[in-house]
Amino acid sequence: MFSVKPDCSSKAGIAVRRSPAAFSGSGKSRRSRLRVPELRVNGKGSVRAVISSGDKTLEAASPLESKGESNGSLGSLRGGGIEVRAVVTVRKKMKEKLAEKMADQWEFFVNGFGQGIIIQLISEEIDPVTNSGKSVESSVRGWLTRPLTNSHIVEYAANFTVPSDFGCPGAILITNLHSKEFYLLEIVIHGFDEGPIFFPASTWIHSRKDNPESRIIFKNQASLPSQTPPGIKDLRREDLLSIRGNGKGERKPHDRIYDYDVYNDLGNPDKDEDLARPVLVGEERPYPRRCRTGRPPTKSDPFSESRIEKPHPVYVPRDETFEEIKQNTFSAGRMKAMLHNLIPSIAATMSSSDIPFKCFSEIDKLYNDGFLLKDEEHKDIVENPLVGRMMKQVMSIGQTLLKYEIPAIIKRDRFAWLRDNEFARQTLAGLNPVNIELLKEFPILSKLDPAVYGPPESALTKELIEQELNGLSVEEAIEDKRLFILDYHDMLLPFIKKINALPGRKSYASRTIFFFNKTGFLRPIAIELSLPPTPSSLRNKLVYTHGHYATTHWTWKLAKAHVCSNDAGVHQLVNHWLKTHACMEPYIIATHRQLSSMHPIYKLLHPHMRYTLEINALARQSLINGGGIIEASFSPGKYAMELSSAAYKSLWRFDMEALPADLIRRGMAVEDSSMPCGVKLVIEDYPYAADGLLIWSAIQEWVESYVEHFYSEPDSVTSDLELQAWWNEIKNKGHHDKRNEPWWPKLNTKEDLSGILTTMIWIASGQHAAINFGQYPFGGYMPNRPTLMRRLIPQENDPDYEKFILNPQLTFLSSLPTQLQATKIMAVQDTLSTHSPDEEYLGQVNPLHNHWINDHEILKLFDRFSARLEEIEEIIHQRNKNNHLKNRSGAGIPPYELLLPTSGPGVTGRGIPNSISI
């Protein structure tokens, strides 16, 4: 026996032992459907996979004769060839029922006899007879007995006799003969001189009874389309075609098909005509596309898709579903929400209608005492058929509801939320620090149609503002960049009449002016609240300032509460749902449809796509749907998604989603080539922006070095057909309603590509973290951040004005969400602010995915990225200790931690996951 190096790329670093008596490969033609042969087994095999529950039968396969198998070492002669071993790693369920465990044992037995899984090695080299990749085939046979650190991981093996001219394997076809799916982590091929070859999978392998096509798994070598080895070119194309589907039919749970559809599944007109919702598509109501499910239309509206209600799942491609740890965490979160929602259920039994909080101590009880049930109330709830068994057990033991955690915003200082400086601080370091803008022009003018919405001039006059400027004129304050604005007027005014017609909803369109004084503090100086003009009331614009006597003190508090309510709605519907969740979905769909899993850009983006389609599907089912939690909990009510669509139409631009570009657009930064990221902040103590630019620059450096590595040749970007198809599909299909906008970036150079990718990764990681994981820490105390208001501010000629004068606190509290609404909102915010134990954070790699790429230079660059994020974490910690940075330190001030890269599980108010995973 002697060793010969095969003709393969140096990057692969692979050699195969060959025998002098070599024979040609099987030379099967290009295909992904494997015939099940008269199963010829070349030896024991090992596969790593997870078998799903519920299967006790296998598709028929003839018994195998196992006599005469060799147990010789790899590379030994066998029938004129040499032996190569495939180790297949499968992940089992962590929590199995007895029947599932018995089924597992049966499957181990079946796999041991080679009747469960067939794998086929495909060479990078062409067989001249078939003009496709050379191939050899074997069955998984037997399991490895070496101990594994994870008891839920199983390894099997399959042996191959490889011909001497086989070359390097570049792909594996795998066929599952079981009647249920299993979860394949990876396949590793041993027996080559320069070490093992890794085929990372992390995918569900469907049963042949569900889909006769075999799955294609490529090795961990990143290749541009033009660099694809000839033996696997057809497989690269074939895999993409299978993922795209044909756009027809209803998707099945085992499918892994990615396609586009419009938001036409939010309403349920068949159930109730009041639950009908407009389709979000076209010039009037544009919106990004979602993942297609193919469900039939409703009976009432042929343009709306029929709904699937809980507990039945909405289709997402099979590998997009939550893994078991995440599913358990999410289910526990839902259970927690159900427990919390018993609190308002108790209140409802005590009154014929839902009731407001009557004093602040009633809010404090949610955190301090919990709620004890009276016997008769306990009986009513336990007998409710909607309450699950676990709920009844909890209620039966001790009769005490879980208490809410004290939110961070009141944990250090219960009364901070009342102060003007805290109201202003949260525009820079709160949950929604992305809407404050520099005031650049005066007077302030609306861009809405004056024929419909009245005169464009704001009621915020020069004289009124200058009273608060410490001797400066408005012009001087604007010149010195000292005036800022939170402006929701034009976005909200077209919806105010409809919102205020809803029961229990009262809103204004708001503008808030802030002054940045010489001591470095931002403070609010005036608030304008507008209603649509009516023939009987032309005075539709009210102005409030922080007056110095009792009545104006309370009206100022009410005005701030209305601003916070508007801010909460814009945050949730525009900045959070639309700009991160909804806009990211088309990028993910296009990445799977147009970029092969071999493509370097696919490998770069893959960690940033985890769980997003599943969480978005769950949101369409329960959160943003007609009658769902968002409509019930936020001011716009049934018009919530129409408002989101209007914001997409008027505000969203891909080129402005880059953090530096957004800061410059809002006037919160100026271009400065001497500064990192090329911008200088107008307010230095702007925690979101200051920390965000650190994260942005780290992502940018990592992406630019990654792109430079793979696109070093001139015209390599424009000649990459997969990449160009990906970008064209994002613009023309994923964001179809915006396809003709002139601001879409070009994709001609590696700089163009780096900018696009940095923006996408920032949105999925840093941006989403900054505006998501503070929801409970900031919003868990309803007076700080009410999600809706139920009353307008009393005016002197109003019937309720006297009640306001007699008890302003009750007027304030009765304007906030009711006890039922508040506890529901708090439960949802708590769930949405929770990190799962299996969270994957920016700069980290799941230990099970260590072999994601076979490129030492890229791995070194990634290590540098990870090290930089560790440095940034320390920088942020030091900033939070800096007494000069008043917006993140000081007595009672919570540190700004939302952009700290790492976190533990739970509600932590910190941590940047790789992807939009909640």
N, C-alpha and C positions, 0 to 999 in steps of 0.2 A: 504494500500500500504506500502511496505517496500523496502529498498535498499539492494542489495547484490553485493559484489565485484566479478566481473568475474575472471576467471582464465586466466590472461594474464601477460606478463612480467612487472616487476617493472619499466623498462625504459619507457614503453609506458605510464604508469601513468594513466590508464583509468579504469573507472568503469561504469556499465550500470544499470539503474533502471529497475527492473524486477517486474512483477506482479506474484502473487501466482498462477494465472491461466495461466501459461505459455504454449506456444505451440511450436512445433518444427519448424525449418526454412524450407524454401521452398526446400532446398537441391538440387538445380540445379547442374547438373554435370559440370565438367570443360569445359568452352567454352569462347570464346570471341565474338561469334555471338549471339546477344540477339534476341529472338523472340519478336515481338511486340504483346503483349497480348491484350486481350480485356481490354484496359487500365484501371486497377484498381488503383485508386488514394487514398492514405491514408491521404492526407491533402495537405496543401500548401507547395511549395518548393521554393528554391532559388539557382540559379546557376550564377556564375560569368563567363561571356564569351564574346567574340567579334564576331559578325556576319559579314561575308564579304558581299560586295555589289553585286548586280546583281540578287538577288533571290526574286521572288514574289510569288512563289508557294511552297507548301509543299507536301510531299508524303501523300497519302491518309491515314487517320486515322479516325476511327469512332468517332462521337461526344461523349463527356464525360458528364456524369450526375454529376453535381457538388453539388447537393442538399445534405443536411445532413452532411456536413463536420464539424468537431469539430474545434474550435479555442482555445482549452484548452492549458495549459502550457505543456512544454516538460516534459516527464516522467509520464504523466497522463495515466490512464488505457484506453485501447481501444481494444475491442474484445479479451481480454485475454492477450494482450501484452502491451508494453509501447511505447510511441511515441518518435522518435528521428528525429531531423531535420538536413538536409543537406543544407548548404548555398553555392550556386554555384556562383562564381565570373567570369564575362566575360568582356573583354575589347573591346570597340567599336572603330571604326575608328575615328581619331580626325578631319579629314576633310572629310565631307560627302557631296555628291551632293544631290539635292532635292529628286531624285528617291531613293537614298540609305536611306535617312531619312524616307521616306514613307515606305520602305521595313522594316526598323527597327521597326517602329510602328506596322506593321503587325506581325512581329515576336514576339514582346512583347505580343501582343494579343494572338497569337497562343500558346506561352509558358504558358501564364496565364491559358489557358484551358487544359494544360497538353498534348498537341499534338506535341511538338517540341523536347523534350529531355527526354530520359529514362536513369535512373541510377540504378545500382544494387550494393548493398553493399555485399562484400565477406568477410566472417569471417576468422580469422586466424585458427579457429578450423575446424576439419574434420566432415562432416556429415557421420555417419556410414552407412547410406543407400546408398549414392551415391559415397562415398569414395573421395569426393572433398569438397571444402570449403562451409560452410553453406552460404546461400544467401537470401536476401530480395530485392524486386524490387519496384520501384515507378517512377512516372513521375514528372519532374519539373513542378511546377504548381504555378503561381502567382509570383509577384516580390516584393521585400522589398522596403519600402518607406522611410527608414531612410536615411538622407542625407549623401552623400559620398564626400570626399575631392576632388576626381577626377571625373569630369563630364563625362569622357569617360568610367567609370567603372559602370557596371550594376550588380545587385545581384538578383538572383532568389532563390527559396527555394523548397525543396521536403521533405515531411514527410514520415517516415517509421514507421511501427509497428514492433518492434523488439521482437522476442521470448525470453523467459527467459534464454534459453541455447545457445544463439547466440554467446557469446564470444566477443572478440575485433575485429572490422573491420580492415582488413589489405590491402584491395584493393577495388577499385571501377571500375566497367565497365560502360562506358558511350556511348550511342548511339544517334547520331544526325539524327533526322527525317527530318530536313530541307533539302532543296535541295542545300544548300551552306554551306561552312565551317564556324566555329566560333572559336574565340581565348579564350581558357579557361585558366584563371590564377590559380585558386585553388578551391578546395571544402573543406569545413570545416564541420565536423559532430559535432553537439551539442546534449547534453542530457546525457552525461556520467559524473559520479560523480567527476572525477578529472580534468575536463576541456575539451575543444574542442580537436578534433583530426584533424590534418591538412594533406591534400592531395595536395601538391604543384604540379602544372601542367605546366604552361607557355608553352602551346602547342596548335597547331591548331587541332581541332576535325573535321575530314573529314565528309562529308555527306554520309549517308548510300547508296545513289545512286552511289557514286564513289567507295565505298568499304563497303561491308555489314558487315565486322568485326567491333566489338565494340573496343573502345580504353580502355586500361588498365592503371589505375592511381594508384600508390602505395602511402601509407602514408609515412610520412617523417621520418621513422625509418630506419636508416642504418643497414643493415644485411649482413654478409658474407653468401655465399651460404649454408654453413652447419648450419647456424642459422635461415634460412628461416622458418617461421611458416608453419606447414603442410598444412593448408588450402589454402595457396597461392603459394606453391612450383610449381605447374603446371603452374600457371599464370606467374610466373617469367620466366620459360623456354619458354613459349608460346610467351611472349612479345619479347624476344630476337630473336626467330625464325622469327617473323613477320618483325623485323627490318633488318635482314640479306637478306631477299628475296631469290630468287632461281637463280640469275645470268642471267636471261633470259629476253628478251623483252626491249622495250624502256620505260624509266621511265616517269611517268606522274607527273604534278605539285603537285598533292595532296599526292604523295607517300612520305613515310618517310623511304625509304630503303637505307641502306649504303652498298656499295660494291666497289671493286677496279677495276681500269683499268689503262692502260699505257698512257703515253703522246703521243697519236696518233691523236690529234685533233687540232694541232697548224697550220697545213698547209691547203691550199684550192686548191688542184690541179685541181678540176673541174672548178674553176673560171679562173685560170691562172697557167700554168705549172711553172712559176717563183715563185709561192706561195707554191709549194710543199715543205714540210719539212720532214726530216727523223723522223721515230718513235723512241722515246727515250726508249729503252728497251734492255736488254741483255748485254753480255760481252763488246761489242763494244761501245754501247751508254747507259750505265746504268742510271737509274733515279728512284726516289721514285714514288710510285703509287698515282694516283688521284682518285676522286670519280667517279664511273661508271655512265654514262648517258644512255647507250644502244642505242645510235643513230646508224642508218645504216652506212655501209662503203661508202666511196666515189666511184664514178663510175670509176675514173682513177686509184685508188689504193685500193685494197681490204683490205689492212692493216691499212689504215687511216680512221678515223671516219669523217663522214660528219659534217659540221659546222652549227651552228646557229648564225646568225649575229644580231647585235643590230637593233632594240630595243627588239627583242625577247630574253627571258631569257634562260640561260643555266640551266639545271636541277641541283638543290641541294635538299637534303631532306627537306621537307616542313618547319621544325622548324629551319633550318639553314639560311633561307632568312632574309634579313634586316627587322627590325621592322620599323614602319612608320616614326619615327623621323629620323632614320638613312637613310632610303630611300630618304626622303626629303632633308637631308643634302647632300647626295651623288649626287642626281639629281642637286641640286644647284651648287655643285662643278663642275659637267659636264657642266652646263650652263656657269659657270664662265670661264671654259677652252675654251668654244666655243667663248665667248666674247673676251678673250685674243687672240685667234687665228685669229681674224679679223685683228689684227695688221700686221701679215705677209701677210694676204690677200691683204691689202692695198699696201704693198711693192711690191707684185707680179703684181699689176695692173700698177705699175710705171716702170716695167722692164720686159723684155721678159723672164728673169730667176730670181731665187731667188738671193738676194744680200747679201754680208757680211756687218758687221758693218765697217764703214770707220774711225770712231774716237770714243773715249770713251764717248764723249758727247751724241752720238746716243744711247748708252746703258743707260746713265743716264736719258734720256728722258722717258724711260719705267717707271721710278719711279716718275719723277718730273712733267712731262707735260701730259702724255698720248698722244693719237693721235687724231687729228681732221680730219674729212673726208671732202674732197672736194665734191661738189654737185654731180658731175658725178660718183665719186667713191661710194658715199653713195647710189646712185640709183642702181649701179651695184650690190652691196652687198644685198640691201633690196630685189631686184627682184630675187636673187638667191633662187631657190626652196629648197635648203638645210638649209636655215636659217629659224628658227622657228618664230612663231608669237611673242613670247616674245622678241626675238632678234630684230625683226623689230620695235617693240614698243620702245625698248631702243634706237635703232638707230634713230628713228624718233624724239625722244625727245632730243634735245640738240646736237646730232651728236658727242658725245664725248665717247671714249672708257674708260673703267675702267682702272685706273692706278694700276701698281703693287706696293705692299708694299716694302719698302726698306728692303732688307735682313739684318739679324743681323750682318753678317760678315762685312758689310760696314757701318752700321748705326753709330757706334762709331768712326770708323777710316776708311775713304774711301780707304786709301792706304796700309792698313795692309797686304792685300793679296800679295803685291809685295815683301815683305820682306822674307828673308830666315828663320828667326826665326818663322814666322807665318806658312810658308810651313811645317816646322818641327812640330810646336805645333799641327797642325791639325792631325798629325799621332797619337797623344796621346789624343786629346780633340776635335776632329772634328767629321765628319759624319762617317768615316770609321776607327776607332781606333783599329782594330782587325787584322791588317796584319803586323804591324811592329814587327821585331824579333831581338833578340840579335845575333850579328855575332859571331859564335862559332868556325869557322874553316877558315883557309886561306892557300892557295889561294882558291878563290871562284870557284866552279866547277859545270857545268851543269850535270844533270842526263839524258839528252836527248841523242838519238843515234847520235854519232859523224859522222857516215856515211851519215846521212841525214842533220844534223844541224851544222856540222863543229866541230872544236876542242872544248872540254868542258871548257877550261880555260877562265876565264873572262878577259876582257881588263883592269879591275880595278887592277892595279899592286901595289905592295908593295911600290915602290918608289913614285908613284903618291899619294897614300893615306897618306904616312908619311909626305908629304909636309904640310898637314893640321892638324897634331896631336900635335903641340906645343912641339916638341922635343921627344915625345914618339915614340917607335917603334910599328909596328902593333901588334907584339906579346904581348907587354906590355899593349896596349889598349884592346886587347881581354881578357887578364888575368884580367884586372881591370873592365871588363864589361862596356867598354866605347864606343864600336862600335856597331852600329845597322844597319839593312838593311831592305829595302822594296823591295822584290824580286818577280817580275812578269815575269821573263825571261822564265822559263820552262813552265809556264801555258799558256803564250801567243804566244811564238815563233812558235809552230805548226800551228797557225791560221793566222800569219801575212801576208803570201803571198796571201791567199784568201781574207783577209780583204782589203789589199792594191789594189786588183783588182776591188773592188767595187767603183762605182763613188762617188767622194767626200769623200773618206776615206783614211787616211794615218796614219799608226801606227808603233810603234816600240815595241819590247819586252824590258822591262826596269828593271834596278836595280839601287837603290839609297842607298848610304852609308851615315850614320849620325854619328856624333861624339858628345858624351855627355861630355861637358867640366867641369872644376872644379867649375865654377860658377853655375852649375845646369841647363845650357841651352843645348838643343839639336839643332844641326844645320846640314844642309846637306853639304857634302864636295865634293861629286862626283856623277855623274849620267852616267850610261852606257845605251846606246840605241842600240839595235841590230836588224838587218834585217836578213832574211834567206840568207845563202851564195848562190851565183850564180857563174857559170863558169867564167863570165866576171868581177865579183867583189868579191874577196875573203876577202876584208876589210869590213866586215859586222858589226863591232862593233865600235861604236863611243863613246868617253868619253868627258864629259863636266864638267867643274868646274866653280865656280863663279868668273871668271876673273875680272881684275881691269881696263880694258879699254872698250870703248864703244861697240865694236863688240861682245866681249865675254860676256859682260853684257847682250846683247839682246839674244845671242844664249843660255845663261844660263836660261833666262826667258822662251824661247821656249822649252828647255829641261824639265824644271819644269812643263810646261803646258802639255807636252806629258805624264809625270809621273802622273799628276792629272787626265788626261783623262783615262789612264789605271786603276788608282785607282777607278775612278767613275764607270767604266764598271765592275770591279771585285766586287766592293761594291754592285751594283744593281743585278748582275746576280748570284753571288755566295753567298756573306754574307747575303744579304737581301732576294732575292727571294728563292734561293735554301735552305739555311741553316735555315731559319725561316719558310717562307710560305710553300714551297713544302715539307719539312721534317716534318712539324707539321701535315700535312693533314692525313698521315697514322695513326698517333697516335689517331687522332679524330675519324676516321672511325673505328678503332679497339675498341676504348672505347665504342662506341655505339653498336657495333656488339657483343662484348664478355662480357661486364660488365653491369649487370642489373642496372636500375636507382636506385634500392635499395642498390647497392653495395657502401660501403664507399669510394672506390677509384673513382668511377664514380662521386660521390657527390663532392669529392675534386677537380677533374679535370674539372667539368662542367663549371665553370665560365671562364676557360682558353681556351674554345673551341668556344666561341661566335663569330659568323660572319665569321670565317676563311674560311670555305668551300665556302661561297658566294663570298667573296672578291677574292679568288683564281679562282673561275669560271669566274668572271668578268675579271680577269687578262688574263686567257686563251682566252677570247673572244676579248679583245681590247689591252692588253699591251704586252704580250709575244708571240702573234700569228704571223704568217707570214705576213709581211707587217704592223705590229702593231707599237705602239708608241715606244717600246724599240728598235726594229730593226731600226726605223727611226731616233732615237735620240742618240744611243750609238755606239761606234766605231765598235764592232763586226758585226753590221748589221744583215744580214740574218743568220749568223753563231752564233748568240747570245746564243741560247739554246744548240747548240752543245758544245760551250765553257762551259756552265753551267754543262752539262753532263760530260765533261772531268774533271771538278773540283770535281764533285761528285765521279767519279771513282778514282781519285788519292788522294783526300784530305779529304773527309768526313768520319768521324768516330764518332759513337754515344758517345763513352767514352771520346772523346776529346771535346765534346760540353759543358761539364761542365766548368764553368768559371775558377775555380782554375786549372783544368787540362789543359785548353787552354793556360793560362798564363805561366804555367810551360813548356809546349811543345814549346812555342815561346821563351823561355828563358827570359821572362819579369818578372818572379817571381821565387823564389826558395822555396823549402819545408822548413817550419819552424814551428814545432809543438807548439811553444810558441805564435804564432800569430793567430788572428782570421782566420778561414777557412784553417789554416795550411800552409799558404804561406806568404812570404815577398816579396814586390815589389822591383825589381832592380832599377827602377826609382820611387821614392816615389811620385813625382808630376806627376802622370799618372791618370788624372781625371776619365776617363772611368773605369779603373781597380779599383781605390780606391773607387769610389762610387758604382761600380758594386759589389764589394766584400761585401759591407754593405747590399745591396739588396739580394745578394745570401745567405748571412748568415741568414738573416731574413726569407727568404723562407725555407731554410734548417731546421731551428729551428721549424718552423710551421709544416713542413712536417714530420719531425722525431717524434714530439710529437703526431701528428695525427695518424701516422702509429703505434706507440707504443700503443696507446689507443685501436686500433682495432685488433692488431696482438700481443697480449701479451703472447699467449700460444706458446710453442715450436712447430715447424713444421706447424704453422698456415699459413705461406706463401706458403709452398710447397703443402699443402693440399687444398688450395683455387683453385678449378678447373677453375672458371671464370678468376681469375687473371693469372694463368699459360697459359690459352688459349689466353688471351689478349696479353701477352708478346710474345708468340710463333707466333701469327698472325702478330704482328708488324715486327718481324724479317723475317718471311718466306713469308708473303704476301705484307705487306706495303713497306718493303725495300727488295723485293724479289731478286733484282740483287746483294745485299750485304749479302744474307742470310748465306753464308758459311764463312764469315770473322771470325777470331778467337777472335777479340776484343770485341764482343758483351758481355755486362755484364751478369753474371748469375742472376737468380732470385730464390735464395734459402732462404734468410734471410730477416728480416725486414730492415737491413742495406742496402742490395741490393736494396730493393724496395724504400727506402727513397732516395737513390742516383739517381735512374732512374726518380722518380717523381720530385725531385728537379731540375734536368736537364730539363725536359719537361716544367715545370712551368717557369723556368728562360728563356728558349727560347721564350715562348709565351708572356712573360711580359717584363722583364728587357732588354733582348738582343734585341728583336724587337724594343722596344722603343728607345734604344740607337742608332740604325742604321736606323731608319725610320723618326722620327719626326724632325730631323735636315735637311731634304732634301732641303727644301726651304731656311731656315736660312743660310745654307752654300752654296747650289748650285744655289740659286736664282740670284747670280751675276756670270754670265758665265765666265769671266776671272779668277775667283778664282778656279772654278772647271768645266772646259769644259768637256762635256760628250763625245765628239769626236773631233778629229783633222782632218783637211782637207788637210794639206800640211806637207811634211817632212821638216826638218830644212835645209835651203839653204847651200850648200857647195860651195867652191870657184870656182869650175869648172861648176857649174849649170847655166843655162840660166837666172834664176831669181835672181842670187846672187847680181847683180848690183842694181836691184830694192830693195832688202833687205837693201843694204848699204844706198841707197838714202832715204828710208822711212821704217825704221824697225818697227815702230808702225803699219803701214798698213799691213806689212807682218805678224805681230803677230795677229792682229785682223782678217785678212782674213784666218788665220789658224784655228780660232775658228768656232763653229757652225754659220751658217748664221742667219739672222734675223728671217726667218721663223722657222728654227730649234730651235733657242734659245727661242723664245716666246712660242712655243709648249712645250718645255721641262720645262720651268718655270711654265707654267700653270699646267702641270701634277705634278710637284714637290709641287706646292702650294696645290693641292687637296690631295696628299698623306701625306702631313704634317699636315692635318687638323684633329682636334678632333671633333667628333660629340657631340651634346648636350646630347645624351643619353649614352656617354662613361661610362664604369664601370671600375674604377681604382683599382689597387692592394691594397688589404686590406679593400676594401669597399664592401658592399652588397646592391644590388638594394632593395629599400624599399618594392617593390612588391614581393621580394623573401626572406623576413625575416624568413619564416618558412621552410628554405631549409633542416634543420635537427633537429630532436627532441633528442638532446643530450646536456645537460647543460655543461658538461665538455668540449666538443668540442667548444661550443660557447664561453666559457671562454678562451680557447686556441686561438681562432680566435681574440677575443678582444685583447689579448696580442700581437698577430701578428700585428694588426692594430696600436696599441699603439707604437710598435717598429718602424713601418714605419713612424709614426709622428715624432719620435725622429730622425730618419735618415734624414728626410726632413730638420729638424733644423740643423743637423750636416753639411749637404751639403751647406746650406745657410752660415754657419759660415766659411766653407772652402773657399767659393767664396769671402769672405771678408778678407781672410788671405793673407797679402802682400808677405809672403814668398812662396806662391804657385803661381809661375809666369805663369803657363799654364792656370790659371783660374781667374786671377785678374791682375790689372795693367791698365795703361793708354790705353784706346781703346780696351782692351781685353774683349770679351764677357764672362760672367760667364758660367761655365759648369752646365747646368740645365737639360740635357736630361734624367737624372736618378732621378730627383725629382719626388716623387710618384704621386703627384696630379697636376691637371691642370684645367683650364676652357676650354670652347669650342674654336675652331679656330686654327690658326697657332700660337702656343705659344712656341715651342722649349722646351717643358717640359712635364712631365706626363707619367706614366706607366700604360697603360690599362691592364686589366687582360688578354686580348687575342689579337691575331693578327687580328684587326678589320678594318684595312685599308691598 
